[in-house]
């Protein structure tokens, strides 16, 4: 229930549903893999990559490359 209110508030601020879900997942999980973000947000991993790019361009998240 609380997450629904947070999602709606983020959408009211101009984020799409997917962006709001991934952003909230990132806030909840902290540093996390794309797979973990996708699971938490309830979205496909391939979808999350484009959403991460969108959130990055809006200055809301900073992707971190690990394991390279």
FITORNU-543491 format. One record per residue: x, y, z of N, C-alpha, C, O, CB in turn; residue in one letter. Coordinates in steps of 0.02 Angstrom, whole numbers, plus 50000, padded with zeros to 5 digits. Glycine has a CB too. Layout:
<recs>
XYZXYZXYZXYZXYZA...
</recs>
This chain:
<recs>
500404994050000500005000050000500435006350000500315010949961499545000050060X500925006550044501365012450047501745013249982501855018849959501845011950107X501955007549953502315007849890501875010649835502105014349792502575001049870X501235008949836500775011649786500735019249790500725022649739500075008649795X500725021849850500695029049859501345032249835501335037649804500575030849933X501905029049850502555031649827502595031449751502845036249720503135027749858X502365026049721502375025549648501955031049617502175034249569502115018649626X501365032249643500925037449617501245044349625501195048549580500235037249651X501565045549682501895051949693502465052949643502545058549617502175052349765X502845047749629503385048249580503105049449510503385053249471503825041949580X502545046249495502225047349430501955054449425501985057549372501655042249418X501695057049480501455063949481502025068949469501915074449444501115065549548X502635066849486503225071049475503505070449404503985073749386503775069349525X503185066149364503375065749293503715059249272503895058649214503815071249277X503795054549317504095048149297503565043549268502975043849287504445044749357X503775039449221503315034349195503235028949249503595028949298503585031249128X502765024449239502655019049286503285014849294503485013349351502075014549263X503605013049239504225009149242504785012849276505145009949317504435007149172X504865019249260505385023249292505265023649367505735023049407505405030249262X504645024649387504475025149458504625018549493504885018549549503735026949467X504465012949462504585006349492505335005049500505545002749553504275000849449X505725006449449506445005249453506765010049502507205008049540506775006049383X506565016349502506845021249549506695019249621507145019549663506555028249534X506085017249635505905015049702506295008749721506525008049778505145013749706X506385004149674506784998149687507495000049703507804997149748506764993349627X507775004749665508465006949677508535010349745509035009249780508695011849622X508045014249764508065017449831508025012149886508365012749937507485022449838X507615007049875507525001849925508134997349931508354995649986506914997649908X508414995349873508964990549872509654993649880510114990349902508944986649809X509714999949861510385002949860510755000349799510464999449746510785001349926X511394999249806511804996549751511564989449736511604985049778512564996649769X511314988449675511024981949658511134980549584511244985149544510264981749674X511104974249566511174972249497510534973749459510004974949488511354964649491X510584973649393510004974749351509484969149364508884970449364510194974949276X509724963149374509274957549388508884958849452508274957749455509674950849393X509224961149505508894962549569508394968249561507844967949589509404964249623X508584973449524508124979049512507504976649474506944978549491508474984649473X507614972549424507054970049383506574965949426505964966649421507314965849324X506854961549468506424957449511506024961849559505424960949568506844952349551X506374966549590506044970849639505504975249607504984976449637506554975149675X505644977549546505184981949511504624978049475504134980949454505554986249461X504714971549468504214967549433504224968649358503704968249325503534969049459X504824969849331504904971249260505414966449230505794963249266505114978549247X505414965949164505914961849130506594965249133506644971349130505714960549057X507114961049139507794963749143507954968049083508254973449090508304957949148X507764965949023507924969748963507584976648963507854981448936507704965848901X507004977048993506644983448999507004988149047507024994149037505924982349022X507284985249100507604989249152508214992949125508364998449147507804984849212X508574989949077509164993349049508975000149019509315005149031509494988948996X508445000448980508235006748950507975011649002508075017648996507705005648896X507645009049053507395013349107507975016349146507955022149166506925009449154X508495012349157509095014949192509395020649152509585025749180509625009249202X509435019849086509695025249043509265031549050509535037049054509715023048970X508615030749052508165036349059508255039849126508285045949129507445034149050X508285035949180508385038849247509065042149253509135047249286508305033449301X509565039249220510235042249220510225049049185510525053849209510755037649187X509875049349128509845055749091509475061149129509585067049118509515054649022X509025058949175508665063749217509045065349281508825069349322507985060949235X509635062249289510055063649348509815060349412509995062549466510095070949358X509405055149406509115052049465509515046049491509475044449550508425049849451X509895042849447510315037349469510985037749434511055040849381509975030549456X511475034449463512135033949433512315026549427512475023249477512675037849475X512275023849366512445016849357513185015549375513615019749364512305014649285X513315009649401513985007849422514155001249389513784996349396514055007449499X514705000949354514924994849321515374991049369515864993749394515294996349253X515214984749381515614980549425515794974049388515444971849343515244978949491X516344971149409516534964649383516834964749314516844959549281515954960249383X517084970449292517384970749225518134970149230518474970349180517204977149189X
</recs>
